[in-house]
């Protein structure tokens, strides 16, 4: 990875050469990790990695030499970092005793509930170049062939999230007017179907959760969509997209079935919104008035 000390015109951060392309350090990190929660902290081959909800893996490296940073207490690091999201980044140059100039790159993470201060983590800019992209941030407007080629890079194996995106792209290609129809759908769209698991009752929710842009301005447009499944039997809330997809997946001939009482549905929705406030908005200190918006929900009975 090459580093140019010519700053990006928009953000003032160094320009990196990643995968043969010139990338602004800040824009690249925000594109890959913005609004993404840390779900795991692992150590692999002596390197500490932060695993984000979208599957991306960020290695922590020494800013002086680019070598792996040690972690003597992995359980403690997991407890400290799990659930945090990236808030901001800073950088500066530092002259070492041997005369070398290095970049001091620090990531600023939102405080958790009950904390008053952000958490700063120092790493190397080389971390960006070695970031493992577990699931590309592709949208329906991205090049379809590029998506296919990306999946082939996994030795013919695609992740569940990638498979979902491929199915979605196939639907858009088969039905050219589908994207327009989806964009014109009303909010809080509701439906229902039989739960694949006999006797199980659950409610699926899709919320748009607001988030900040690079200037710290919050809006729904700069946030992210998140799936939740409320299990009425256990009263647990599931966030794993693949697990949710297996129970909500439907075909055109799937019979619409809505038999759950209004009271049960309203209570499930309240629980989800409390969960979002506790785990998504409050830890990130969302401004007053910034609330998640229900886009669609479905009962599974």
C-alpha positions as CSV (number, residue, x, y, z in Angstrom):
1,X,0.0,0.0,0.0
2,X,1.4,3.4,-1.0
3,X,0.7,6.6,0.9
4,X,0.7,10.1,-0.6
5,X,1.2,12.9,1.9
6,X,-0.9,15.1,-0.4
7,X,-4.1,15.5,1.5
8,X,-7.6,14.8,0.2
9,X,-9.2,18.0,-1.0
10,X,-12.5,17.2,0.7
11,X,-11.3,15.8,4.1
12,X,-7.6,16.7,4.4
13,X,-6.7,13.1,5.1
14,X,-3.8,11.2,3.4
15,X,-4.3,9.6,0.0
16,X,-3.8,5.8,0.0
17,X,-3.3,3.4,-2.9
18,X,-5.6,0.5,-2.0
19,X,-6.2,-2.3,-4.5
20,X,-4.6,-0.2,-7.2
21,X,-6.9,2.8,-6.6
22,X,-6.3,6.2,-5.0
23,X,-8.5,6.4,-1.9
24,X,-8.9,9.1,0.8
25,X,-8.2,7.4,4.1
26,X,-11.2,8.9,5.8
27,X,-13.7,8.3,3.0
28,X,-12.5,4.7,2.6
29,X,-12.9,3.9,6.3
30,X,-16.3,5.6,6.5
31,X,-17.4,3.7,3.4
32,X,-16.4,0.4,4.9
33,X,-17.1,0.9,8.6
34,X,-19.4,3.9,9.0
35,X,-22.5,3.2,11.1
36,X,-21.3,-0.4,11.6
37,X,-21.2,-1.9,15.1
38,X,-18.3,-4.0,16.3
39,X,-19.7,-7.4,17.0
40,X,-16.5,-9.4,17.8
41,X,-12.9,-8.8,18.8
42,X,-10.6,-11.7,17.8
43,X,-6.9,-12.6,17.6
44,X,-5.8,-14.4,14.5
45,X,-2.1,-15.4,13.8
46,X,-1.0,-12.8,16.5
47,X,-3.1,-10.0,15.0
48,X,-6.0,-8.3,16.8
49,X,-9.1,-7.7,14.6
50,X,-12.2,-5.7,15.2
51,X,-15.1,-7.6,13.4
52,X,-18.0,-5.3,12.3
53,X,-21.6,-6.2,11.8
54,X,-21.2,-6.1,8.0
55,X,-18.4,-8.7,8.1
56,X,-15.5,-6.4,7.6
57,X,-12.4,-7.2,9.7
58,X,-10.0,-4.4,10.7
59,X,-6.5,-5.4,11.9
60,X,-4.9,-3.2,14.5
61,X,-1.3,-2.4,13.6
62,X,1.6,-0.4,15.1
63,X,1.7,3.1,13.5
64,X,5.5,3.0,13.7
65,X,6.3,-0.3,12.0
66,X,3.0,-1.6,10.7
67,X,3.5,-4.9,12.7
68,X,0.6,-6.5,14.7
69,X,-0.3,-4.9,18.0
70,X,-0.4,-7.4,20.9
71,X,-3.4,-8.0,23.1
72,X,-2.5,-9.5,26.5
73,X,-6.2,-9.6,27.7
74,X,-8.5,-10.5,24.8
75,X,-11.7,-11.0,26.9
76,X,-11.2,-7.5,28.4
77,X,-10.8,-6.0,24.9
78,X,-13.9,-7.8,23.7
79,X,-15.9,-6.4,26.6
80,X,-14.6,-2.8,26.0
81,X,-15.1,-2.7,22.2
82,X,-18.1,-4.9,21.4
83,X,-21.1,-2.8,20.4
84,X,-19.2,0.4,19.6
85,X,-19.4,2.3,16.3
86,X,-16.9,4.5,14.7
87,X,-17.6,8.2,15.3
88,X,-14.6,10.1,13.8
89,X,-10.9,9.8,12.9
90,X,-7.9,12.1,13.3
91,X,-4.4,12.0,11.9
92,X,-1.1,13.8,12.2
93,X,2.6,13.2,11.4
94,X,5.1,12.2,14.0
95,X,8.9,12.2,13.7
96,X,10.5,9.2,15.3
97,X,14.0,9.1,17.0
98,X,15.4,7.3,13.9
99,X,14.4,10.3,11.8
100,X,11.4,8.6,10.1
101,X,8.1,10.4,9.7
102,X,5.1,8.3,10.4
103,X,1.3,9.0,10.5
104,X,-0.4,9.0,13.8
105,X,-3.8,7.6,12.9
106,X,-6.5,7.5,15.6
107,X,-10.1,6.2,15.5
108,X,-12.7,7.7,17.8
109,X,-15.5,5.4,18.9
110,X,-18.9,6.4,20.4
111,X,-19.2,6.0,24.2
112,X,-21.5,3.2,25.5
113,X,-24.4,3.8,27.7
114,X,-23.3,5.3,31.0
115,X,-20.0,6.6,29.5
116,X,-19.3,10.3,29.0
117,X,-16.1,10.2,26.9
118,X,-15.4,8.8,23.4
119,X,-12.9,6.0,23.2
120,X,-9.7,6.6,21.1
121,X,-7.9,3.7,19.4
122,X,-4.5,4.2,17.8
123,X,-3.5,2.1,14.8
124,X,-1.6,2.4,11.5
125,X,-2.9,3.7,8.2
126,X,-1.8,0.3,6.9
127,X,-4.8,-1.1,8.8
128,X,-7.0,0.4,6.0
129,X,-5.0,-1.3,3.3
130,X,-5.2,-4.7,5.1
131,X,-8.9,-4.4,6.0
132,X,-10.6,-7.6,5.1
133,X,-13.9,-6.9,3.4
134,X,-16.2,-9.6,4.6
135,X,-19.2,-8.3,2.6
136,X,-18.9,-5.6,0.0
137,X,-21.1,-2.5,0.5
138,X,-23.0,-3.0,-2.8
139,X,-26.3,-1.5,-3.8
140,X,-28.7,-2.3,-6.6
141,X,-27.1,0.4,-8.7
142,X,-23.6,-1.3,-8.6
143,X,-22.3,-3.2,-11.5
144,X,-23.8,-6.7,-11.7
145,X,-20.9,-8.4,-13.3
146,X,-18.5,-6.9,-10.7
147,X,-20.7,-8.4,-8.0
148,X,-20.4,-11.8,-9.7
149,X,-16.7,-11.5,-10.0
150,X,-16.4,-10.5,-6.3
151,X,-18.3,-13.6,-5.2
152,X,-16.1,-15.9,-7.4
153,X,-13.1,-14.6,-5.4
154,X,-14.3,-16.6,-2.5
155,X,-13.4,-19.9,-4.3
156,X,-17.0,-20.3,-5.5
157,X,-18.4,-19.8,-2.0
158,X,-20.7,-16.9,-1.2
159,X,-21.7,-15.6,2.2
160,X,-25.5,-15.6,3.1
161,X,-25.6,-11.8,2.8
162,X,-24.0,-12.0,-0.7
163,X,-26.4,-14.6,-1.8
164,X,-29.3,-12.4,-0.7
165,X,-27.9,-9.5,-2.7
166,X,-27.6,-11.7,-5.8
167,X,-31.2,-12.8,-5.4
168,X,-32.2,-9.2,-5.1
169,X,-30.2,-8.2,-8.2
170,X,-31.8,-11.1,-10.1
171,X,-35.3,-9.9,-9.1
172,X,-34.4,-6.4,-10.3
173,X,-33.2,-7.7,-13.7
174,X,-36.3,-10.0,-14.1
175,X,-38.7,-7.2,-13.1
176,X,-37.3,-3.8,-14.3
177,X,-40.1,-1.8,-12.7
178,X,-39.6,-3.4,-9.3
179,X,-37.1,-0.8,-7.9
180,X,-39.6,2.0,-8.7
181,X,-42.4,0.2,-7.1
182,X,-40.4,-0.4,-3.9
183,X,-39.4,3.2,-3.7
184,X,-43.1,4.2,-3.9
185,X,-44.2,1.8,-1.2
186,X,-45.7,3.4,1.9
187,X,-43.9,3.2,5.3
188,X,-44.9,0.7,8.0
189,X,-45.9,-1.8,5.3
190,X,-47.4,-4.9,7.0
191,X,-48.0,-8.5,6.0
192,X,-48.0,-11.9,7.5
193,X,-47.3,-15.6,6.7
194,X,-47.0,-19.0,8.3
195,X,-43.9,-19.5,10.3
196,X,-41.7,-22.3,8.9
197,X,-41.3,-23.6,12.5
198,X,-44.4,-25.2,13.7
199,X,-45.9,-23.5,16.7
200,X,-43.4,-20.7,16.7
201,X,-44.6,-17.1,16.7
202,X,-42.5,-14.1,15.8
203,X,-42.6,-10.6,14.2
204,X,-40.2,-9.3,11.7
205,X,-39.2,-5.6,11.6
206,X,-37.2,-3.5,9.2
207,X,-36.2,-0.1,10.6
208,X,-34.3,2.8,9.1
209,X,-32.0,4.0,11.9
210,X,-30.6,7.5,11.6
211,X,-26.9,8.2,11.7
212,X,-24.4,11.1,11.3
213,X,-22.7,12.2,8.2
214,X,-19.0,13.1,8.1
215,X,-19.9,16.6,9.5
216,X,-21.8,15.1,12.4
217,X,-25.2,16.0,11.0
218,X,-27.8,13.3,11.7
219,X,-30.5,12.1,9.3
220,X,-32.2,9.0,8.2
221,X,-30.5,9.2,4.8
222,X,-27.0,8.9,6.3
223,X,-28.2,6.1,8.6
224,X,-28.7,2.4,7.9
225,X,-31.5,-0.1,7.5
226,X,-31.5,-2.9,10.1
227,X,-33.5,-6.1,10.4
228,X,-34.9,-7.5,13.7
229,X,-36.9,-10.6,14.6
230,X,-38.9,-10.6,17.8
231,X,-39.4,-14.2,19.1
232,X,-42.8,-14.1,20.9
233,X,-42.1,-17.4,22.7
234,X,-38.7,-16.5,24.2
235,X,-39.1,-12.7,24.0
236,X,-35.6,-12.6,22.4
237,X,-34.6,-10.2,19.7
238,X,-32.6,-11.6,16.8
239,X,-30.4,-9.4,14.6
240,X,-28.6,-12.0,12.4
241,X,-29.7,-11.2,8.8
242,X,-29.2,-14.8,7.6
243,X,-31.2,-16.3,10.4
244,X,-34.0,-13.8,9.8
245,X,-34.0,-14.3,6.0
246,X,-34.6,-18.0,6.4
247,X,-37.9,-17.5,8.2
248,X,-39.2,-14.5,6.2
249,X,-38.3,-15.6,2.7
250,X,-41.4,-15.7,0.6
251,X,-42.4,-16.6,-3.0
252,X,-45.1,-14.9,-5.2
253,X,-47.5,-17.8,-4.3
254,X,-46.9,-17.6,-0.5
255,X,-50.2,-17.3,1.2
256,X,-50.7,-14.0,3.2
257,X,-51.8,-15.0,6.7
258,X,-52.5,-12.4,9.5
259,X,-53.9,-13.8,12.7
260,X,-51.8,-12.3,15.5
261,X,-53.7,-9.9,17.8
262,X,-53.2,-6.2,17.5
263,X,-52.1,-6.1,21.1
264,X,-49.4,-8.6,20.6
265,X,-48.0,-6.8,17.5
266,X,-48.0,-3.5,19.3
267,X,-46.2,-4.9,22.3
268,X,-43.5,-6.5,20.0
269,X,-43.0,-3.2,18.2
270,X,-42.5,-1.4,21.5
271,X,-39.9,-4.0,22.6
272,X,-38.0,-3.5,19.3
273,X,-38.0,0.3,19.6
274,X,-36.8,0.1,23.2
275,X,-34.0,-2.2,21.9
276,X,-33.0,0.3,19.2
277,X,-32.9,3.2,21.6
278,X,-30.8,1.3,24.1
279,X,-28.4,-0.4,21.7
280,X,-28.2,1.9,18.6
281,X,-29.2,5.5,19.4
282,X,-28.4,6.1,23.1
283,X,-24.8,4.7,22.9
284,X,-24.1,7.0,19.9
285,X,-25.7,10.0,21.6
286,X,-28.3,10.6,18.9
287,X,-29.7,14.1,19.0
288,X,-33.2,14.7,20.3
289,X,-35.7,14.1,17.6
290,X,-33.6,11.6,15.7
291,X,-35.7,8.4,15.8
292,X,-35.7,5.1,13.9
293,X,-38.5,4.7,11.3
294,X,-40.4,1.5,10.7
295,X,-40.3,0.7,7.0
296,X,-41.9,-2.8,7.0
297,X,-43.0,-5.5,9.4
298,X,-44.5,-9.0,9.1
299,X,-46.0,-11.5,11.5
300,X,-44.9,-15.1,11.4
301,X,-47.5,-17.4,12.9
